[in-house]
Amino acid sequence: MNEQDKLRQLENEFKECRAVLAAIGDETRQLIILSLMKGTYPGIRVGEITKGTHLSRPSVSHHLKILKEAKIVTLVKQGTMNFYHINPAKSDLILMKRLFSHVEEFMCDCWKDN
C-alpha cells in the first residue's frame, strides 16, 4: 500500500472514531468511564456513579447516554434496574486501538524513510 492509500485509510479510520473521540474528550465522561472500569459485571447503576463522581443524577444519565450512543458503554437491564459497563468485545474503543496502531505504523514508516 502506498503512502496516499495509507493516508486515505487513516482518514477513514478517523471518521469512524469521531463519535468515540468526542465522547471520551470530555472530562466528566472520563470520570464516568473510570468509575465504570472499577465496576464488575453486570455493571454499576447511575446512583453509584453519582456517589463516586459527585455529579447529579440527570448529569450522569446525560453523559451515559452520550457514551452509549458512541458505543463505549453497554446497558444491561435486570428487571427495573439498569446497569452500565464497558464491554471491550462490544465497544467501539477497539476502533481507537486500531487507529492509533495504524497512525504509529505510518509515522514509523515516515521516519524510517528519512
DSSP file (Angstrom, degrees, kcal/mol; ACC not computed):
  #  RESIDUE AA STRUCTURE BP1 BP2  ACC     N-H-->O    O-->H-N    N-H-->O    O-->H-N    TCO  KAPPA ALPHA  PHI   PSI    X-CA   Y-CA   Z-CA
    1    1 A M              0   0    0      0, 0.0     2,-0.0     0, 0.0     0, 0.0   0.000 360.0 360.0 360.0 129.2    0.0    0.0    0.0
    2    2 A N     >  -     0   0    0      1,-0.1     4,-2.2     4,-0.0     5,-0.2  -0.234 360.0 -97.2 -80.2 174.4    1.5    3.4   -1.0
    3    3 A E  H  > S+     0   0    0      1,-0.2     4,-2.4     2,-0.2     5,-0.2   0.878 122.3  52.2 -61.1 -41.5    1.6    6.5    1.2
    4    4 A Q  H  > S+     0   0    0      1,-0.2     4,-2.3     2,-0.2    -1,-0.2   0.905 109.9  49.0 -62.7 -42.0   -1.6    8.0   -0.3
    5    5 A D  H  > S+     0   0    0      2,-0.2     4,-2.3     1,-0.2    -1,-0.2   0.903 110.8  50.7 -63.7 -41.1   -3.6    4.8    0.3
    6    6 A K  H  X S+     0   0    0     -4,-2.2     4,-2.5     1,-0.2    -2,-0.2   0.907 110.0  49.6 -63.7 -41.1   -2.4    4.7    3.9
    7    7 A L  H  X S+     0   0    0     -4,-2.4     4,-2.5     2,-0.2    -2,-0.2   0.890 110.3  50.3 -65.4 -38.7   -3.4    8.3    4.4
    8    8 A R  H  X S+     0   0    0     -4,-2.3     4,-2.2     2,-0.2    -1,-0.2   0.899 110.3  50.7 -64.2 -39.8   -6.9    7.6    2.9
    9    9 A Q  H  X S+     0   0    0     -4,-2.3     4,-2.4     2,-0.2    -2,-0.2   0.927 110.9  48.2 -62.7 -44.7   -7.2    4.6    5.2
   10   10 A L  H  X S+     0   0    0     -4,-2.5     4,-2.6     1,-0.2    -2,-0.2   0.900 109.1  53.7 -62.8 -40.2   -6.2    6.8    8.2
   11   11 A E  H  X S+     0   0    0     -4,-2.5     4,-2.0     1,-0.2    -1,-0.2   0.919 110.4  46.8 -59.9 -44.0   -8.7    9.4    7.2
   12   12 A N  H  X S+     0   0    0     -4,-2.2     4,-2.2     1,-0.2    -1,-0.2   0.892 111.7  50.8 -65.0 -40.0  -11.5    6.8    7.0
   13   13 A E  H  X S+     0   0    0     -4,-2.4     4,-1.4     2,-0.2    -2,-0.2   0.886 108.0  52.2 -67.6 -37.9  -10.5    5.4   10.4
   14   14 A F  H  X S+     0   0    0     -4,-2.6     4,-0.6     1,-0.2     3,-0.3   0.918 109.0  51.3 -61.5 -41.9  -10.5    8.9   12.0
   15   15 A K  H >< S+     0   0    0     -4,-2.0     3,-1.0     1,-0.2     4,-0.3   0.912 108.1  51.8 -60.3 -42.5  -14.1    9.3   10.6
   16   16 A E  H 3< S+     0   0    0     -4,-2.2     3,-0.3     1,-0.2     4,-0.3   0.810 112.7  46.7 -61.9 -29.6  -15.1    6.0   12.2
   17   17 A C  H 3X S+     0   0    0     -4,-1.4     4,-3.3    -3,-0.3     5,-0.3   0.427  80.1 101.1 -95.3  -0.3  -13.7    7.2   15.5
   18   18 A R  H <X S+     0   0    0     -3,-1.0     4,-2.7    -4,-0.6     5,-0.2   0.897  83.6  47.1 -55.3 -45.6  -15.2   10.7   15.6
   19   19 A A  H  > S+     0   0    0     -4,-0.3     4,-2.3    -3,-0.3    -1,-0.2   0.907 115.4  46.1 -64.2 -40.8  -18.1    9.8   18.0
   20   20 A V  H  > S+     0   0    0     -4,-0.3     4,-2.7     2,-0.2     5,-0.2   0.930 112.9  49.5 -66.8 -45.3  -15.7    7.9   20.3
   21   21 A L  H  X S+     0   0    0     -4,-3.3     4,-0.9     1,-0.2    -2,-0.2   0.916 113.5  46.4 -60.5 -43.5  -13.2   10.7   20.2
   22   22 A A  H  < S+     0   0    0     -4,-2.7     4,-0.4    -5,-0.3     3,-0.2   0.904 113.7  49.4 -64.8 -41.4  -15.8   13.3   21.0
   23   23 A A  H >< S+     0   0    0     -4,-2.3     3,-0.8    -5,-0.2    -2,-0.2   0.915 115.4  40.6 -66.9 -43.9  -17.3   11.2   23.8
   24   24 A I  H 3< S+     0   0    0     -4,-2.7    -1,-0.2     1,-0.2    -2,-0.2   0.560  99.5  76.4 -85.2  -5.8  -14.0   10.5   25.6
   25   25 A G  T 3< S+     0   0    0     -4,-0.9     2,-0.4    -3,-0.2    -1,-0.2   0.630  76.5  90.2 -76.8 -12.6  -12.7   14.0   25.1
   26   26 A D  S <> S-     0   0    0     -3,-0.8     4,-1.9    -4,-0.4     5,-0.1  -0.722  72.8-142.8 -89.8 130.4  -15.0   15.3   27.9
   27   27 A E  H  > S+     0   0    0     -2,-0.4     4,-2.0     1,-0.2     5,-0.1   0.870 100.5  52.9 -59.1 -39.9  -13.5   15.3   31.4
   28   28 A T  H  > S+     0   0    0      1,-0.2     4,-2.0     2,-0.2    -1,-0.2   0.920 109.4  48.1 -64.0 -43.7  -16.8   14.4   33.0
   29   29 A R  H  > S+     0   0    0      1,-0.2     4,-2.7     2,-0.2    -1,-0.2   0.837 107.2  57.2 -67.3 -30.9  -17.2   11.4   30.7
   30   30 A Q  H  X S+     0   0    0     -4,-1.9     4,-2.4     2,-0.2    -1,-0.2   0.914 106.4  49.6 -63.0 -41.5  -13.7   10.4   31.5
   31   31 A L  H  X S+     0   0    0     -4,-2.0     4,-2.2     2,-0.2    -2,-0.2   0.904 111.5  48.9 -61.7 -41.4  -14.6   10.3   35.2
   32   32 A I  H  X S+     0   0    0     -4,-2.0     4,-2.7     2,-0.2    -2,-0.2   0.911 109.4  51.6 -66.4 -41.9  -17.6    8.2   34.4
   33   33 A I  H  X S+     0   0    0     -4,-2.7     4,-2.1     1,-0.2    -2,-0.2   0.924 109.9  49.8 -59.7 -44.4  -15.5    5.8   32.3
   34   34 A L  H  X S+     0   0    0     -4,-2.4     4,-0.9     1,-0.2    -1,-0.2   0.897 110.3  50.4 -62.0 -39.5  -13.1    5.4   35.2
   35   35 A S  H >X S+     0   0    0     -4,-2.2     3,-0.7     1,-0.2     4,-0.6   0.921 110.6  49.5 -62.2 -43.6  -16.0    4.7   37.6
   36   36 A L  H >< S+     0   0    0     -4,-2.7     3,-0.9     1,-0.2    50,-0.3   0.850 104.0  59.2 -65.0 -33.8  -17.3    2.1   35.2
   37   37 A M  H 3< S+     0   0    0     -4,-2.1    -1,-0.2     1,-0.2    -2,-0.2   0.752 101.4  55.6 -67.9 -22.5  -13.9    0.5   34.9
   38   38 A K  H << S+     0   0    0     -4,-0.9    -1,-0.2    -3,-0.7    -2,-0.2   0.670  95.9  88.7 -80.6 -17.6  -13.9   -0.1   38.7
   39   39 A G    <<  -     0   0    0     -3,-0.9     2,-0.3    -4,-0.6     5,-0.1  -0.206  67.3-138.7 -79.1 169.4  -17.2   -2.0   38.5
   40   40 A T    >   -     0   0    0      3,-0.3     3,-2.1     1,-0.1    -1,-0.1  -0.778  46.3 -37.8-120.1 168.1  -17.9   -5.7   37.9
   41   41 A Y  T 3  S+     0   0    0      1,-0.4    -1,-0.1    -2,-0.3    44,-0.0  -0.424 126.0  29.7 -63.8 138.3  -20.4   -7.4   35.8
   42   42 A P  T 3  S-     0   0    0      0, 0.0    -1,-0.4     0, 0.0     2,-0.3  -0.989 111.3-127.0 -85.3   1.0  -23.3   -6.7   35.3
   43   43 A G    <   -     0   0    0     -3,-2.1     2,-0.3    40,-0.1    -3,-0.3  -0.843  27.7 -60.4 127.4-164.6  -22.0   -3.1   35.9
   44   44 A I  B     -A   84   0A   0     40,-2.5    40,-2.7    -2,-0.3     2,-0.2  -0.895  41.2-121.3-125.4 156.8  -22.9   -0.2   38.1
   45   45 A R    >>  -     0   0    0     -2,-0.3     4,-1.8    38,-0.2     3,-0.5  -0.478  30.1-106.2 -93.7 162.9  -26.1    1.9   38.4
   46   46 A V  H 3> S+     0   0    0     36,-0.4     4,-2.5     1,-0.2     5,-0.2   0.882 118.6  57.2 -55.2 -42.8  -26.5    5.6   38.0
   47   47 A G  H 3> S+     0   0    0      1,-0.2     4,-1.7     2,-0.2    -1,-0.2   0.876 105.4  50.0 -58.8 -39.5  -26.8    6.2   41.7
   48   48 A E  H <> S+     0   0    0     -3,-0.5     4,-1.9     1,-0.2    -1,-0.2   0.883 110.5  50.1 -66.8 -38.0  -23.4    4.5   42.3
   49   49 A I  H  X S+     0   0    0     -4,-1.8     4,-1.7     1,-0.2     6,-0.3   0.898 107.2  54.2 -67.7 -39.4  -21.8    6.7   39.7
   50   50 A T  H  X S+     0   0    0     -4,-2.5     4,-2.1     1,-0.2     5,-0.5   0.899 109.1  48.8 -62.0 -39.3  -23.3    9.9   41.2
   51   51 A K  H  < S+     0   0    0     -4,-1.7    -1,-0.2     1,-0.2    -2,-0.2   0.912 114.1  45.3 -65.1 -42.0  -21.7    9.0   44.6
   52   52 A G  H  < S+     0   0    0     -4,-1.9    -1,-0.2     1,-0.2    -2,-0.2   0.711 125.7  29.9 -76.0 -20.7  -18.3    8.3   43.1
   53   53 A T  H  < S-     0   0    0     -4,-1.7    -2,-0.2     2,-0.2    -1,-0.2   0.544  94.6-129.6-115.7 -11.2  -18.2   11.4   40.9
   54   54 A H     <  +     0   0    0     -4,-2.1     2,-0.2    -5,-0.3    -3,-0.2   0.789  62.6 137.3  61.8  29.4  -20.4   13.9   42.9
   55   55 A L        -     0   0    0     -5,-0.5    -1,-0.2    -6,-0.3    -2,-0.2  -0.672  60.2-100.2 -97.5 158.4  -22.4   14.6   39.7
   56   56 A S     >  -     0   0    0     -2,-0.2     4,-2.5     1,-0.1     5,-0.2  -0.394  30.6-113.4 -74.0 157.9  -26.1   15.0   39.7
   57   57 A R  H  > S+     0   0    0      1,-0.2     4,-2.5     2,-0.2     5,-0.2   0.911 117.2  49.6 -58.1 -46.3  -28.3   12.0   38.6
   58   58 A P  H  > S+     0   0    0      0, 0.0     4,-2.4     0, 0.0    -1,-0.2   0.888 110.7  51.2 -62.3 -36.5  -29.5   13.9   35.5
   59   59 A S  H  > S+     0   0    0      2,-0.2     4,-2.4     1,-0.2     5,-0.2   0.934 110.8  47.0 -65.3 -46.0  -25.9   14.8   34.6
   60   60 A V  H  X S+     0   0    0     -4,-2.5     4,-2.7     1,-0.2     5,-0.2   0.926 112.4  50.5 -61.0 -44.9  -24.7   11.2   34.9
   61   61 A S  H  X S+     0   0    0     -4,-2.5     4,-2.1     1,-0.2    -1,-0.2   0.907 109.9  50.8 -60.3 -42.4  -27.7   10.0   32.8
   62   62 A H  H  X S+     0   0    0     -4,-2.4     4,-1.7     1,-0.2    -1,-0.2   0.936 113.4  44.0 -60.2 -48.1  -26.9   12.6   30.1
   63   63 A H  H  X S+     0   0    0     -4,-2.4     4,-2.4     1,-0.2    -2,-0.2   0.862 111.1  54.0 -69.1 -35.7  -23.3   11.6   29.9
   64   64 A L  H  X S+     0   0    0     -4,-2.7     4,-2.6    -5,-0.2    -1,-0.2   0.883 105.3  55.0 -64.1 -37.1  -24.1    7.9   29.9
   65   65 A K  H  X S+     0   0    0     -4,-2.1     4,-2.6    -5,-0.2    -2,-0.2   0.920 109.1  47.0 -61.1 -43.6  -26.4    8.4   27.0
   66   66 A I  H  X S+     0   0    0     -4,-1.7     4,-1.8     2,-0.2    -2,-0.2   0.917 113.3  48.2 -64.0 -43.9  -23.6   10.0   25.0
   67   67 A L  H  <>S+     0   0    0     -4,-2.4     5,-2.8     2,-0.2     6,-1.3   0.868 112.8  49.1 -64.9 -36.4  -21.2    7.2   25.9
   68   68 A K  H ><5S+     0   0    0     -4,-2.6     3,-1.6     4,-0.2    -2,-0.2   0.920 110.1  49.9 -68.4 -44.1  -23.9    4.6   25.0
   69   69 A E  H 3<5S+     0   0    0     -4,-2.6    -2,-0.2     1,-0.3    -1,-0.2   0.818 108.1  54.1 -64.3 -30.2  -24.6    6.3   21.6
   70   70 A A  T 3<5S-     0   0    0     -4,-1.8    -1,-0.3    -5,-0.2    22,-0.2   0.407 116.6-119.1 -82.1   2.5  -20.8    6.3   21.0
   71   71 A K  T < 5S+     0   0    0     -3,-1.6    21,-3.6     2,-0.2    22,-0.4   0.873  85.3 112.6  59.8  41.5  -20.8    2.6   21.6
   72   72 A I  S   <S+     0   0    0     -5,-2.8     2,-0.4    19,-0.2    15,-0.3   0.733  70.9  47.0-102.4 -39.1  -18.4    2.8   24.5
   73   73 A V        -     0   0    0     -6,-1.3     2,-0.4    -9,-0.2    13,-0.2  -0.829  69.7-152.3-110.1 143.0  -20.9    1.9   27.3
   74   74 A T  E     -B   85   0A   0     11,-3.4    11,-2.1    -2,-0.4     2,-0.5  -0.899   9.4-141.5-113.6 143.9  -23.3   -1.1   27.3
   75   75 A L  E     -B   84   0A   0     -2,-0.4     2,-0.5     9,-0.2     9,-0.2  -0.892  12.0-169.2-106.7 132.1  -26.5   -1.2   29.2
   76   76 A V  E     -B   83   0A   0      7,-3.2     7,-3.0    -2,-0.5     2,-0.5  -0.988  10.1-154.1-119.5 123.9  -27.7   -4.4   30.9
   77   77 A K  E     +B   82   0A   0     -2,-0.5     2,-0.4     5,-0.2     5,-0.2  -0.842  14.1 179.3-100.0 131.7  -31.3   -4.4   32.2
   78   78 A Q  E >   -B   81   0A   0      3,-2.8     3,-2.1    -2,-0.5     2,-0.4  -0.888  67.3 -56.4-129.7 100.2  -32.3   -6.7   35.1
   79   79 A G  T 3  S-     0   0    0     -2,-0.4     0, 0.0     1,-0.3     0, 0.0  -0.537 121.1 -18.7  65.8-121.8  -35.9   -6.2   35.9
   80   80 A T  T 3  S+     0   0    0     -2,-0.4     2,-0.4    -3,-0.1    -1,-0.3   0.408 119.8  96.4 -95.4   1.7  -36.3   -2.5   36.6
   81   81 A M  E <   - B   0  78A   0     -3,-2.1    -3,-2.8   -36,-0.0     2,-0.5  -0.748  59.4-153.0 -99.2 139.8  -32.6   -1.9   37.2
   82   82 A N  E     - B   0  77A   0     -2,-0.4     2,-0.4    -5,-0.2   -36,-0.4  -0.940   9.8-168.4-110.1 128.3  -30.2   -0.6   34.6
   83   83 A F  E     - B   0  76A   0     -7,-3.0    -7,-3.2    -2,-0.5     2,-0.4  -0.950   5.3-156.1-116.5 135.9  -26.5   -1.5   34.9
   84   84 A Y  E     +AB  44  75A   0    -40,-2.7   -40,-2.5    -2,-0.4     2,-0.3  -0.898  23.1 151.1-112.7 139.6  -23.8    0.2   32.8
   85   85 A H  E     - B   0  74A   0    -11,-2.1   -11,-3.4    -2,-0.4     2,-0.6  -0.967  44.4-108.6-154.6 169.7  -20.5   -1.3   32.0
   86   86 A I        -     0   0    0     -2,-0.3   -13,-0.2   -50,-0.3     3,-0.1  -0.935  26.8-167.3-106.8 119.1  -17.8   -1.2   29.3
   87   87 A N    >>  -     0   0    0     -2,-0.6     3,-1.5   -15,-0.3     4,-1.4  -0.905   8.2-159.2-106.7 105.5  -17.6   -4.4   27.3
   88   88 A P  T 34 S+     0   0    0      0, 0.0     6,-0.2     0, 0.0    -1,-0.1   0.810  91.5  56.8 -56.0 -30.6  -14.3   -4.5   25.3
   89   89 A A  T 34 S+     0   0    0      1,-0.2    -2,-0.0    -3,-0.1    -3,-0.0   0.776 118.6  30.9 -72.1 -25.1  -15.8   -7.0   22.9
   90   90 A K  T <4 S+     0   0    0     -3,-1.5     2,-0.2   -18,-0.1    -1,-0.2   0.441  98.7 104.2-110.6  -3.0  -18.7   -4.7   22.1
   91   91 A S    ><  -     0   0    0     -4,-1.4     3,-1.2     1,-0.1   -19,-0.2  -0.555  67.4-138.6 -87.8 144.3  -17.1   -1.3   22.5
   92   92 A D  T >> S+     0   0    0    -21,-3.6     3,-1.2     1,-0.2     4,-0.8   0.424  89.0  93.9 -76.5   2.4  -16.0    0.9   19.7
   93   93 A L  H 3> S+     0   0    0    -22,-0.4     4,-1.7     1,-0.3     3,-0.5   0.798  72.7  68.7 -61.4 -26.2  -13.0    1.7   21.7
   94   94 A I  H <> S+     0   0    0     -3,-1.2     4,-2.1     1,-0.2    -1,-0.3   0.825  91.2  60.0 -61.4 -30.9  -11.4   -1.1   19.7
   95   95 A L  H <> S+     0   0    0     -3,-1.2     4,-2.6     1,-0.2    -1,-0.2   0.878 102.4  52.4 -63.2 -37.0  -11.6    1.2   16.7
   96   96 A M  H  X S+     0   0    0     -4,-0.8     4,-2.9    -3,-0.5     5,-0.3   0.906 106.6  52.3 -64.9 -41.8   -9.4    3.6   18.6
   97   97 A K  H  X S+     0   0    0     -4,-1.7     4,-2.0     1,-0.2    -2,-0.2   0.929 112.1  45.8 -60.3 -44.9   -6.8    0.9   19.2
   98   98 A R  H  X S+     0   0    0     -4,-2.1     4,-2.3     2,-0.2    -2,-0.2   0.923 112.7  50.9 -64.3 -44.4   -6.7    0.1   15.5
   99   99 A L  H  X S+     0   0    0     -4,-2.6     4,-2.6     1,-0.2    -2,-0.2   0.950 112.0  45.4 -58.7 -51.4   -6.5    3.8   14.5
  100  100 A F  H  X S+     0   0    0     -4,-2.9     4,-2.5     1,-0.2    -1,-0.2   0.844 110.7  54.4 -65.7 -32.2   -3.6    4.5   16.9
  101  101 A S  H  X S+     0   0    0     -4,-2.0     4,-2.3    -5,-0.3    -1,-0.2   0.919 111.5  44.9 -63.6 -43.0   -1.8    1.4   15.8
  102  102 A H  H  X S+     0   0    0     -4,-2.3     4,-2.5     2,-0.2    -2,-0.2   0.864 112.0  51.8 -70.4 -35.9   -2.1    2.5   12.2
  103  103 A V  H  X S+     0   0    0     -4,-2.6     4,-2.7     2,-0.2     5,-0.2   0.938 111.9  46.9 -62.8 -46.2   -1.0    6.1   13.0
  104  104 A E  H  X S+     0   0    0     -4,-2.5     4,-2.6     1,-0.2    -2,-0.2   0.924 112.4  49.6 -61.4 -44.9    2.0    4.7   14.8
  105  105 A E  H  X S+     0   0    0     -4,-2.3     4,-2.2     2,-0.2    -1,-0.2   0.917 112.0  48.3 -59.3 -45.6    2.9    2.4   11.9
  106  106 A F  H  X S+     0   0    0     -4,-2.5     4,-2.1     1,-0.2    -2,-0.2   0.922 112.5  48.2 -62.4 -45.3    2.5    5.2    9.4
  107  107 A M  H  X S+     0   0    0     -4,-2.7     4,-2.3     1,-0.2     5,-0.2   0.894 110.6  50.7 -65.1 -39.8    4.7    7.6   11.5
  108  108 A C  H  X S+     0   0    0     -4,-2.6     4,-2.2     1,-0.2    -1,-0.2   0.905 109.8  50.8 -63.9 -40.8    7.4    4.9   12.0
  109  109 A D  H  X S+     0   0    0     -4,-2.2     4,-1.5    -5,-0.2    -1,-0.2   0.892 109.9  50.9 -62.9 -39.4    7.4    4.3    8.2
  110  110 A C  H  X S+     0   0    0     -4,-2.1     4,-0.6     1,-0.2    -2,-0.2   0.915 113.1  44.0 -64.3 -43.5    7.8    8.0    7.6
  111  111 A W  H >< S+     0   0    0     -4,-2.3     3,-0.6     1,-0.2    -1,-0.2   0.841 108.9  58.0 -71.7 -31.8   10.8    8.3   10.0
  112  112 A K  H 3< S+     0   0    0     -4,-2.2    -1,-0.2     1,-0.2    -2,-0.2   0.868 103.8  52.8 -64.2 -36.6   12.4    5.2    8.6
  113  113 A D  H 3<        0   0    0     -4,-1.5    -1,-0.2     1,-0.2    -2,-0.2   0.668 360.0 360.0 -74.6 -16.7   12.5    6.6    5.1
  114  114 A N    <<        0   0    0     -3,-0.6    -1,-0.2    -4,-0.6    -2,-0.2   0.445 360.0 360.0 -96.9 360.0   14.3    9.8    6.3
